[in-house]
């Protein structure tokens, strides 16, 4: 507001001085006009402060026009409620600042390149630019599509935009801070010439000729660097795709993206540098001897300037503001209140308030009208300045240079935009095909081919793995121990249909009815508890030989809605871990990370927390152990893979049930964000997690003390190949031995494990082919 007030004060002083004596600014301009060696009367006239023929021209018909300085001549009725003069003053300043910001944002612009002499730069550069000088013509001009759109005649007919003739100069942020960069033969570097990009070079004054001018060799090397960069970027993309073995389709897609985002801009860069190089070797045509004298043997500069060619009308500015406020603020805010999501509504309101100030009261937009901070004076005569004004100027300079034009802000804007787009796509796809879909309604998964006449003996020469046999806390009554491979196998069955689980469990355990899929029991519970609408899916396996014992297997990520749940439960933990990993001595934050995650998740509304997957699984275990269904179970073990493993860890810690997870996401960091919160001691004493190496997903959320790191045979270029329950099962069987369990065919065919030992006469390949034929016949494939 201080800056806006100074700006319009200068405009009003211009109008007041038209009917009186010439102002100090006019004297400076007139003195410059008398100089015979620099006859630039229009050049030094500050084009950014427009002259007006009369005070009547002050109106808000254009977004950057000031308000009428004089009170209306017609009598105005006295209002019933008198507003304080200070409030009226700030309201007027806010209105002016809003219009100036909207003008800077929606005006059409044109970029122009000029070749000027050292004398021009020294004497004329601080005035108003070369774009409005009658003796200079641009060597080239660039107008983007939006600016061409604003200049259409139909928009002029609607009085939405007006064409400026002559155009008005727009100042870049380096010019506002009066730190315009120069590029000479002495400070030349590849980074300055090529790495800064087109926009960066346009903000740089390039010395093209003279003692400090760039040499032809430097220009040629800049072109070579640009071409080399194009080739290296392309090879980098191709090499990454080949390393990941993504296939020809992805090669084409990424190649097109690389062409549009990298190659085309670099080609434009080459063309621009070639144009500059060509102009270096052209003889400069001087229209008059006067121009020769001015140029002399000094330096010749290439200068880019930006001018405003169209500007929006005031009604258009106000309409855009109203639309943005209604659709981007009021609508979401009212929807959050209607959903009783008060924590998120409060945070949204606070962040929107800051965004409103930044978006609609942009100090750099006002400075772009002035040209530089030196144009801002405090006294009525435009000369007196106080120490406070100097402090404000310094603060504005820092804000314009480090806040409004921060590269980091642009990068994070793109990151959050992509993140929001991904979430939106996930939500749209989840609404259509994820909710209330049981395994019986989904397409068949790959066949589970098990051959029982082959086996893996325990691998000699290694102690892997000490957890092959689970005893304390995980053994079944009357058995004495349980195999880690059994839990891994049951965690994979949560993805399958009931008719599939019946067949494969008979083969796995060697006889029918050794383990029973209690699908009807689970279905009845979902109906009685009114939780059938939740997309979470789990199975309960009972053991007739061990009455009262059950194993609950929770399905992992399979649908789009499952991935949304992953983000809901573990995104804050993952972000906290990432910050901790990239921060030196990041481990010192471990004691406060759980509290930080709890406060981040506090913004969730009760309706979101109530539909969390673990709410259903925890309720199931608690109700079953409390006697639901006739006190059939007094011991429940929990297992699951991926998302299912993470839910198993949460549920086990909340219900005191022992848990075996396969590649499960951790709950150590986010334990205080769950409802009810999880006691760390429960995680440390009742949960176990098998985590293969290079399984990055399973490391999200923090690991409890009891876990087993496993080896992974997936290629290094397969980033998510280790996050596989079936690969983990094969690894466990290969190192621990099968102990009478069959060997899955995919261990050899898909994951590359050695051939198992043979008990019969047929080969492993023949056995798998026969099993596949029997599978297809059984399920009518």
C-alpha positions in Angstrom: 0.0 0.0 0.0 2.9 2.3 0.7 4.2 1.7 -2.8 0.8 2.2 -4.4 0.4 5.4 -2.5 3.7 6.7 -3.7 2.9 5.7 -7.3 -0.4 7.4 -7.5 0.9 10.4 -5.6 3.5 10.9 -8.4 0.7 10.6 -11.0 -1.4 13.2 -9.3 1.5 15.5 -9.0 2.0 15.2 -12.7 -1.6 16.4 -13.4 -1.4 19.2 -10.8 1.8 20.5 -12.5 0.3 20.7 -16.0 -1.6 23.9 -15.1 1.3 25.4 -13.1 5.0 25.4 -13.5 7.1 22.5 -14.8 7.8 19.9 -12.2 11.2 18.7 -11.2 10.8 15.6 -13.4 9.9 17.8 -16.3 12.9 19.9 -15.7 15.1 16.9 -15.8 13.5 15.8 -19.1 13.8 19.3 -20.6 17.4 19.6 -19.6 18.1 16.3 -21.3 16.3 17.6 -24.4 18.7 20.6 -24.7 21.7 18.3 -24.9 22.8 18.4 -28.5 24.9 15.2 -28.4 21.9 13.2 -27.0 18.9 14.4 -28.8 16.4 12.0 -27.2 13.4 14.0 -26.0 11.0 11.1 -26.1 13.6 8.6 -24.9 14.1 10.2 -21.5 10.5 10.9 -21.0 9.2 8.4 -18.3 6.8 6.5 -20.4 5.7 4.5 -17.4 4.1 7.7 -15.9 1.6 8.7 -18.5 0.7 12.3 -19.3 -3.0 13.3 -19.2 -4.6 16.2 -21.0 -6.9 16.9 -18.1 -7.9 15.5 -14.7 -11.0 14.0 -16.3 -8.8 11.3 -17.8 -8.3 9.9 -14.4 -10.8 7.0 -14.4 -11.0 3.3 -13.6 -12.0 2.4 -17.1 -8.6 0.8 -17.4 -7.1 -1.5 -14.8 -4.0 0.6 -14.3 -5.6 4.1 -14.3 -5.8 6.0 -11.0 -9.0 7.0 -9.3 -10.3 10.6 -9.7 -8.2 12.9 -7.5 -10.9 15.5 -7.1 -14.2 15.2 -5.4 -17.2 15.3 -7.7 -18.7 18.7 -8.3 -22.3 17.6 -7.8 -23.5 17.5 -4.2 -23.5 14.1 -2.6 -26.0 13.1 0.1 -24.5 12.7 3.6 -24.4 8.9 4.3 -26.1 7.6 7.4 -22.9 5.7 8.4 -19.6 7.6 8.1 -16.6 5.4 7.6 -13.3 6.5 9.1 -11.1 8.4 6.7 -8.2 6.0 7.3 -10.5 3.1 6.2 -11.6 4.9 3.1 -8.0 5.7 2.3 -6.8 2.1 2.5 -9.9 0.9 0.7 -8.9 3.2 -2.2 -5.3 2.1 -2.1 -6.4 -1.6 -2.1 -8.6 -1.0 -5.1 -5.8 0.6 -7.0 -3.3 -2.1 -6.0 -5.8 -4.8 -7.1 -6.2 -3.2 -10.6 -2.5 -2.7 -11.0 -1.8 -6.4 -10.2 -4.6 -7.6 -12.5 -3.2 -5.4 -15.3 0.3 -6.9 -14.9 -1.1 -10.4 -14.9 -3.6 -10.3 -17.9 -2.0 -7.7 -20.2 -0.6 -8.8 -23.6 3.1 -8.3 -24.0 5.7 -8.3 -26.7 9.5 -9.0 -26.4 11.8 -6.9 -28.6 15.5 -7.1 -29.1 17.6 -4.0 -29.9 21.2 -3.3 -30.8 22.5 -0.2 -29.1 25.7 1.6 -28.5 27.6 2.2 -25.2 26.6 5.8 -25.3 23.0 4.9 -25.6 23.2 2.6 -22.6 25.2 5.0 -20.4 23.0 8.0 -21.2 19.6 6.6 -22.0 19.3 3.2 -20.3 17.7 4.4 -17.1 15.0 6.4 -18.8 12.2 4.4 -20.2 13.8 1.8 -22.5 14.6 1.7 -26.2 11.2 0.3 -27.2 9.6 3.8 -27.2 12.6 5.6 -28.8 11.8 6.9 -32.3 15.4 6.3 -33.5 15.4 2.6 -32.6 13.8 -0.3 -34.4 13.8 -3.8 -33.0 15.9 -6.4 -34.7 13.3 -9.1 -33.8 10.1 -9.3 -31.9 8.4 -12.2 -30.0 4.7 -12.3 -29.2 3.2 -15.2 -27.4 -0.2 -16.8 -28.2 -2.0 -15.2 -25.2 -0.9 -11.7 -26.2 -2.1 -12.3 -29.7 -5.4 -13.5 -28.3 -5.9 -10.3 -26.3 -5.4 -8.3 -29.4 -8.3 -9.9 -31.3 -10.9 -7.5 -32.6 -13.7 -9.4 -31.0 -12.3 -8.7 -27.5 -12.0 -5.1 -28.4 -15.6 -5.1 -29.5 -16.6 -6.5 -26.1 -14.5 -3.8 -24.5 -12.6 -6.5 -22.5 -9.1 -5.3 -23.7 -7.8 -2.2 -25.4 -4.7 -1.9 -27.6 -2.1 0.5 -26.4 -0.6 2.8 -29.0 2.2 3.5 -28.3 2.8 0.4 -26.1 4.1 0.8 -22.5 7.3 -0.5 -21.2 7.3 -3.4 -18.7 10.3 -3.8 -16.4 11.9 -7.1 -15.3 12.7 -7.8 -11.7 16.4 -7.2 -12.2 15.6 -3.8 -13.6 13.3 -3.1 -10.6 16.1 -3.9 -8.2 18.6 -2.0 -10.5 20.9 -5.1 -10.8 20.6 -5.7 -14.6 23.1 -8.4 -15.5 25.6 -7.9 -18.3 27.4 -10.6 -20.3 30.8 -9.7 -21.7 33.8 -11.5 -23.1 35.4 -11.4 -19.7 32.5 -13.0 -17.6 31.3 -15.3 -20.3 30.5 -18.9 -19.3 28.4 -21.7 -20.8 26.0 -21.5 -17.9 25.3 -17.9 -18.5 24.9 -18.2 -22.2 23.1 -21.5 -22.5 22.1 -22.8 -19.1 19.9 -19.8 -18.1 17.4 -20.5 -20.9 15.6 -18.1 -23.2 14.0 -16.1 -20.4 17.3 -15.7 -18.6 19.1 -14.4 -21.7 16.3 -12.0 -22.3 16.9 -10.4 -19.0 20.7 -10.1 -19.7 22.3 -7.3 -21.6 24.8 -9.0 -24.0 27.8 -7.0 -25.2 27.9 -8.0 -28.8 30.7 -5.8 -30.2 33.6 -3.6 -28.9 36.4 -4.1 -26.5 34.1 -6.1 -24.1 32.1 -7.8 -26.8 31.7 -11.5 -27.1 34.0 -13.2 -29.6 32.9 -15.4 -32.5 34.6 -18.4 -30.8 32.6 -17.9 -27.7 29.4 -17.8 -29.7 30.3 -20.9 -31.6 31.1 -22.8 -28.4 27.7 -21.6 -27.0 26.1 -23.2 -30.0 28.1 -26.4 -29.7 27.2 -26.5 -26.0 23.5 -26.2 -26.8 23.6 -28.9 -29.4 25.6 -31.2 -27.1 23.1 -30.6 -24.3 20.3 -31.6 -26.6 22.0 -34.8 -27.5 22.9 -35.6 -23.9 19.4 -34.9 -22.6 18.0 -37.2 -25.3 20.5 -40.0 -24.5 19.8 -39.6 -20.8 16.1 -40.3 -21.5 16.8 -43.2 -23.8 19.4 -44.7 -21.4 16.9 -44.5 -18.5 14.3 -46.2 -20.5 16.6 -49.0 -21.6 17.8 -49.5 -18.1 14.3 -49.8 -16.8 13.3 -52.1 -19.8 10.0 -50.3 -20.0 9.3 -51.3 -23.6 8.9 -49.6 -27.0 5.6 -47.9 -26.1 7.2 -45.9 -23.3 10.1 -45.1 -25.5 7.8 -43.3 -28.0 5.8 -41.5 -25.2 8.9 -40.3 -23.4 10.6 -39.4 -26.7 7.6 -37.1 -27.6 7.7 -35.5 -24.1 11.4 -35.0 -24.5 10.9 -33.5 -27.9 8.3 -31.0 -26.7 9.9 -30.1 -23.3 13.6 -30.3 -24.1 14.5 -30.5 -27.8 12.2 -27.7 -29.1 13.3 -25.2 -26.5 16.9 -26.0 -27.2 16.4 -25.6 -30.9 14.9 -22.2 -30.2 17.9 -21.4 -28.1 20.2 -22.4 -30.9 18.3 -20.3 -33.4 18.5 -17.3 -31.1 22.2 -17.6 -30.5 22.8 -18.1 -34.2 20.9 -14.9 -34.9 23.0 -13.1 -32.4 26.2 -14.6 -33.9 25.1 -13.5 -37.4 24.4 -10.0 -36.3 27.9 -9.9 -34.8 29.4 -10.3 -38.2 27.1 -7.9 -40.1 28.2 -4.4 -40.8 26.1 -2.0 -38.7 24.2 0.3 -41.0 24.2 3.9 -39.6 21.6 6.2 -41.1 23.5 9.4 -40.3 26.9 10.6 -39.3 25.5 11.5 -36.0 24.9 7.9 -35.2 28.5 7.1 -36.2 29.8 9.6 -33.7 27.6 8.2 -31.0 28.7 4.6 -31.6 32.4 5.4 -32.2 34.7 2.5 -31.2 32.7 1.7 -28.1 30.8 -1.4 -27.2 27.6 -2.5 -28.9 24.9 -4.2 -26.8 22.0 -6.6 -27.5 19.2 -5.6 -25.2 15.8 -7.4 -24.8 12.9 -5.2 -23.7 9.3 -6.1 -22.9 6.4 -3.8 -23.7 2.7 -4.0 -23.0 0.6 -4.0 -26.1 -2.9 -4.6 -24.7 -4.4 -4.2 -21.3 -7.7 -5.3 -19.8 -10.6 -3.1 -18.8 -11.6 -2.6 -15.2 -14.8 -4.7 -15.5 -12.7 -7.6 -16.9 -10.3 -7.3 -13.9 -13.1 -7.3 -11.4 -14.9 -10.1 -13.1 -11.8 -12.3 -13.1 -11.3 -11.6 -9.4 -15.0 -12.4 -8.6 -14.9 -15.7 -10.5 -11.7 -16.8 -8.8 -13.0 -16.0 -5.4 -16.3 -17.7 -5.9 -15.0 -20.9 -7.5 -11.5 -21.2 -5.9 -12.4 -20.0 -2.4 -16.0 -19.7 -1.5 -17.2 -22.9 -3.1 -14.5 -25.2 -1.6 -14.8 -23.4 1.8 -18.6 -23.8 2.0 -18.4 -27.4 0.9 -15.9 -28.1 3.7 -18.2 -26.5 6.2 -21.1 -28.4 4.8 -19.2 -31.7 5.3 -18.3 -30.5 8.9 -14.7 -30.8 7.9 -13.8 -27.8 10.2 -10.1 -28.4 10.7 -9.4 -28.5 6.9 -11.7 -25.6 6.4 -9.8 -23.5 9.0 -6.4 -24.4 7.4 -7.8 -23.7 3.9 -9.1 -20.3 5.1 -5.7 -19.3 6.5 -3.7 -20.4 3.5 -6.2 -18.7 1.2 -5.8 -15.5 3.1 -2.1 -15.5 2.5 -2.6 -16.5 -1.2 -5.1 -13.7 -1.6 -2.6 -11.1 -0.4 0.1 -12.5 -2.6 -2.0 -12.8 -5.7 -4.0 -9.6 -5.7 -1.5 -7.2 -4.0 1.7 -7.8 -5.9 4.4 -5.3 -5.1 6.4 -6.2 -8.2 3.3 -5.3 -10.4 3.4 -1.7 -9.0 7.2 -1.5 -9.3 6.9 -2.6 -13.0 4.9 0.6 -13.5 7.6 2.7 -11.8 10.7 1.2 -13.4 12.8 0.9 -10.3 12.8 1.6 -6.6 14.8 4.8 -7.2 11.6 6.2 -8.8 9.8 5.9 -5.4 10.1 9.1 -3.3 8.3 10.1 -0.2 8.2 13.9 -0.1 5.6 16.0 -1.9 8.3 17.4 -4.1 9.5 14.0 -4.9 13.0 14.6 -3.4 12.8 14.1 0.4 13.3 10.6 1.7 13.3 9.3 5.3 15.3 6.5 6.8 12.0 4.5 7.0 11.6 4.9 3.3 15.0 3.5 2.7 14.2 0.5 4.9 10.9 -0.1 3.0 12.8 0.1 -0.3 15.3 -2.5 0.8 12.5 -4.7 2.1 10.7 -4.4 -1.2 13.9 -5.2 -3.1 14.3 -8.4 -1.1 10.7 -9.4 -1.6 10.7 -8.8 -5.3 14.0 -10.6 -5.8 13.7 -13.5 -3.4 10.0 -14.1 -3.0 8.0 -13.1 -6.1 10.6 -14.3 -8.5 11.9 -17.2 -6.6 12.8 -20.3 -8.7 11.8 -22.5 -5.8 8.3 -21.2 -5.8 7.9 -22.1 -9.5 9.3 -25.6 -8.9 7.0 -26.3 -5.9 4.0 -24.9 -7.8 4.7 -27.5 -10.5 5.2 -30.3 -7.9 1.9 -29.6 -6.1 0.1 -29.2 -9.4 1.3 -32.6 -10.5 0.5 -34.1 -7.1 -3.0 -32.6 -7.2 -3.6 -33.9 -10.7 -2.5 -37.4 -9.7 -4.9 -37.3 -6.7 -7.8 -36.1 -8.9 -7.2 -38.9 -11.5 -7.1 -41.4 -8.7 -10.4 -40.2 -7.2 -12.1 -40.1 -10.6 -11.0 -43.7 -11.4 -11.7 -44.9 -7.9 -15.3 -43.7 -8.0 -16.0 -45.8 -11.0 -14.4 -49.2 -10.4 -13.1 -49.6 -6.8 -15.8 -49.4 -4.2 -17.8 -52.4 -3.1 -16.2 -54.8 -5.6 -15.4 -58.2 -4.2 -12.8 -60.6 -5.7 -15.6 -62.7 -7.2 -16.6 -59.6 -9.3 -13.0 -59.0 -10.5 -11.2 -60.6 -13.4 -9.2 -63.7 -12.6 -5.6 -63.2 -11.4 -2.7 -65.2 -12.8 -3.0 -68.9 -12.1 -1.4 -70.3 -8.9 0.5 -73.3 -10.2 1.9 -75.5 -7.4 3.9 -78.7 -8.0 4.2 -81.1 -5.0 6.8 -83.6 -6.4 9.6 -81.0 -6.2 11.2 -79.4 -3.2 13.9 -77.0 -2.0 16.2 -78.3 0.8 17.4 -75.7 3.3 20.2 -73.7 1.7 23.6 -74.8 3.0 26.4 -72.3 3.8 24.1 -69.6 5.2 22.1 -69.0 8.3 19.3 -67.3 6.3 16.9 -67.1 7.7 16.7 -67.3 11.5 12.9 -66.6 11.3 12.1 -69.5 8.9 10.3 -71.1 11.9 8.1 -68.9 14.0 7.6 -70.1 17.6 6.9 -67.8 20.5 3.7 -65.8 19.9 3.1 -67.2 16.4 2.8 -70.9 16.9 -0.5 -72.7 16.5 -1.8 -74.7 19.6 -0.8 -78.3 19.3 1.7 -77.7 16.5 4.6 -76.0 18.4 5.7 -73.8 15.5 4.6 -72.3 12.2 6.4 -71.6 9.0 7.1 -68.1 7.8 6.2 -69.4 4.3 2.7 -70.3 5.5 2.0 -66.7 6.5 3.4 -65.5 3.2 1.2 -67.9 1.3 -2.0 -66.9 3.3 -1.2 -63.2 2.8 -1.3 -63.8 -1.0 -4.6 -65.7 -0.8 -6.4 -62.5 0.3 -6.4 -61.4 -3.3 -8.1 -64.5 -4.6 -11.7 -65.7 -5.0 -13.1 -68.2 -2.5 -13.2 -71.0 -5.1 -9.5 -70.5 -5.9 -8.5 -70.4 -2.3 -10.2 -73.8 -1.6 -8.3 -75.5 -4.4 -4.9 -74.0 -3.8 -5.1 -74.5 0.0 -5.7 -78.2 -0.5 -2.6 -78.5 -2.6 -0.5 -76.3 -0.3 -1.4 -78.1 2.9 -1.5 -81.6 1.2 -5.1 -82.5 2.2 -8.6 -81.1 2.1 -10.1 -79.1 5.0 -6.8 -78.6 6.8 -7.4 -74.9 6.5 -10.9 -73.5 5.8 -11.8 -70.1 4.2 -14.5 -68.7 6.5 -16.0 -66.5 3.8 -19.6 -66.8 5.0 -18.6 -65.8 8.5 -16.8 -62.7 7.3 -19.6 -61.7 5.0 -22.2 -62.0 7.8 -20.0 -59.9 10.0 -19.8 -57.2 7.4 -23.6 -57.1 7.1 -24.2 -57.1 10.9 -21.6 -54.4 11.5 -22.8 -52.3 8.5 -19.2 -52.2 7.1 -19.9 -53.9 3.7 -19.6 -50.5 2.0 -15.9 -50.2 2.9 -13.6 -51.2 0.1 -11.2 -53.1 2.5 -11.2 -56.8 1.9 -9.9 -59.6 4.2 -10.3 -63.3 4.8 -10.4 -65.4 7.9 -8.9 -68.9 7.9 -9.7 -71.5 10.5 -7.9 -74.7 11.5 -10.2 -77.7 12.4 -7.2 -79.4 14.1 -6.7 -76.3 16.3 -10.2 -75.1 17.4 -10.4 -71.5 18.4 -7.5 -70.4 16.2 -7.9 -68.2 13.2 -5.6 -66.3 10.8 -6.9 -63.1 9.3 -5.4 -62.2 5.9 -5.9 -58.6 4.7 -5.7 -57.8 1.0 -3.1 -55.2 -0.1 -3.3 -52.6 -2.8 -5.2 -53.8 -5.9 -7.6 -51.0 -6.8 -7.3 -47.3 -7.3 -9.2 -46.7 -4.1 -6.6 -48.8 -2.2 -3.8 -46.4 -3.4 -5.8 -43.5 -2.2 -5.9 -45.1 1.2 -2.1 -45.6 1.0 -1.7 -41.9 0.5 -4.2 -41.1 3.3 -2.5 -43.3 5.9 1.2 -43.0 5.0 1.8 -39.8 2.9 2.7 -37.7 6.0 5.0 -40.4 7.3 6.7 -40.7 3.9 7.2 -36.9 3.7 8.6 -36.8 7.2 11.0 -39.6 6.3 12.1 -37.9 3.1 12.9 -34.7 5.0 14.8 -36.7 7.6 16.8 -38.6 5.0 17.9 -35.5 3.1 18.7 -33.5 6.2 22.2 -33.9 7.8 21.8 -35.5 11.2 18.1 -36.0 10.5 17.8 -38.7 13.1 17.7 -36.1 15.8 14.1 -35.4 14.8 13.0 -38.9 15.5 11.5 -38.1 19.0 9.1 -35.4 17.6 8.2 -36.9 14.2 5.3 -38.9 15.6 3.8 -35.7 17.1 4.4 -33.8 13.9 2.5 -36.5 11.9 -0.3 -36.4 14.5 -0.8 -32.7 14.0 -0.7 -33.0 10.2 -3.4 -35.7 10.3 -5.4 -33.6 12.8 -6.9 -31.8 9.8 -8.8 -34.9 8.7 -12.5 -34.8 9.4 -14.2 -37.5 11.5 -15.9 -38.7 8.3 -12.6 -39.4 6.7 -11.1 -41.1 9.8 -14.2 -43.3 10.1 -13.8 -44.8 6.6 -10.1 -45.7 7.2 -9.5 -49.4 6.3 -8.0 -50.2 9.7 -11.2 -49.2 11.5 -13.0 -52.2 9.9 -10.2 -54.7 10.5 -9.7 -53.6 14.1 -13.4 -53.8 14.8 -13.5 -57.3 13.3 -10.7 -58.7 15.5 -12.1 -57.0 18.6 -15.6 -58.3 18.0 -14.6 -61.8 17.2 -12.4 -62.1 20.3 -15.2 -60.6 22.3 -17.5 -63.5 21.3 -19.1 -62.5 18.0 -20.5 -65.6 16.2 -20.7 -67.7 19.3 -17.2 -67.5 20.9 -15.7 -69.5 18.1 -12.2 -67.9 18.3 -10.0 -67.1 21.2 -6.8 -66.6 19.2 -6.4 -64.5 16.1 -3.2 -64.1 14.1 -3.0 -61.4 11.4 -1.1 -61.3 8.2 -1.1 -59.3 5.0 1.2 -58.0 2.2 1.9 -54.4 1.1 -1.1 -52.3 2.2 -2.5 -55.4 3.8 0.7 -55.8 5.8 0.5 -52.2 7.0 -3.1 -52.7 8.0 -2.2 -55.9 9.7 0.5 -54.1 11.8 -1.9 -51.4 12.8 -4.7 -53.8 13.6 -2.4 -56.2 15.5 -1.0 -53.4 17.7 -4.5 -52.0 18.4 -6.0 -55.4 19.3 -3.0 -57.2 21.0 -3.0 -59.8 18.2 0.3 -61.1 16.9 1.1 -60.1 13.4 3.3 -61.3 10.5 3.5 -58.8 7.6 5.1 -59.3 4.2 6.5 -56.1 2.8 4.1 -54.2 5.1 4.2 -50.5 5.5 5.3 -49.4 9.0 3.3 -47.6 11.7 6.1 -46.5 14.0 6.2 -42.9 12.9 2.5 -42.4 12.4 1.4 -44.4 15.5 0.0 -41.3 17.2 -2.1 -40.3 14.2 -4.3 -43.5 14.3 -7.5 -43.8 16.3 -7.0 -45.0 18.9 -3.3 -44.2 19.0 -0.9 -47.1 19.0 1.3 -47.8 21.9 4.9 -48.1 20.7 5.5 -51.1 23.0 2.8 -53.0 21.2 4.5 -52.4 17.9 7.8 -53.5 19.3 6.5 -56.7 20.9 3.7 -58.0 18.8 4.5 -57.3 15.1 6.9 -58.9 12.7 7.7 -57.7 9.2 9.5 -59.5 6.3 11.2 -56.7 4.2 13.1 -57.6 1.1 16.1 -55.5 0.1 15.4 -52.6 -2.2 11.7 -52.7 -1.2 11.3 -49.0 -0.8 7.5 -49.1 -0.1 7.9 -51.4 2.9 10.3 -48.9 4.5 7.6 -46.1 4.6 6.3 -45.4 8.0 9.3 -46.7 10.0 10.2 -50.2 11.0 9.5 -51.7 14.4 12.4 -53.6 16.0 11.2 -57.1 14.9 11.8 -57.5 11.2 13.6 -59.7 8.8 15.6 -58.3 5.9 15.5 -60.6 2.9 17.4 -60.9 -0.3 15.8 -60.0 -3.7 16.5 -61.5 -7.1 14.8 -58.7 -9.1 17.0 -56.8 -11.5 18.3 -53.5 -10.3 16.3 -51.7 -13.0 13.0 -53.1 -11.7 12.3 -50.4 -9.1 9.3 -52.1 -7.5 10.2 -55.8 -8.4 11.2 -56.5 -4.8 7.7 -55.4 -3.5 6.1 -58.8 -4.3 4.5 -61.2 -1.9 5.1 -64.1 -4.3 8.8 -63.3 -4.8 9.1 -63.1 -1.0 7.5 -66.6 -0.7 9.9 -68.0 -3.2 12.9 -66.4 -1.4 11.7 -67.9 1.9 11.2 -71.4 0.4 14.6 -71.3 -1.4 16.6 -70.3 1.7 14.5 -72.0 4.4 13.4 -75.1 2.5 9.9 -76.2 1.5 9.3 -78.7 4.4 6.7 -80.6 2.6 5.0 -77.6 0.9 4.7 -77.5 -2.9 6.9 -75.2 -5.0 5.2 -72.4 -7.0 6.1 -72.6 -10.7 6.6 -68.8 -10.9 9.6 -69.1 -8.6 11.6 -70.5 -11.5 9.7 -69.2 -14.5 9.1 -65.6 -13.4 11.6 -64.9 -10.6 14.6 -66.8 -11.8 15.3 -69.1 -8.8 17.2 -72.4 -9.4 15.3 -75.5 -10.3 14.1 -77.4 -7.2 15.0 -81.0 -6.4 12.9 -83.7 -8.0 10.9 -86.4 -6.2 9.3 -87.9 -9.2 10.1 -88.7 -12.9 8.7 -85.7 -14.7 10.7 -82.5 -15.3 9.8 -79.2 -13.6 8.8 -77.7 -16.9 6.5 -80.6 -17.7 5.0 -80.5 -14.3 4.2 -76.8 -14.6 2.6 -77.3 -18.0 0.4 -80.1 -16.7 -0.6 -77.9 -13.7 -1.5 -75.0 -16.0 -3.7 -77.3 -18.2 -5.5 -78.6 -15.2 -6.0 -75.1 -13.9 -7.5 -73.9 -17.2 -9.8 -76.9 -17.3 -10.9 -76.5 -13.7 -11.7 -72.8 -14.0 -12.9 -73.1 -17.7 -10.3 -70.7 -19.1 
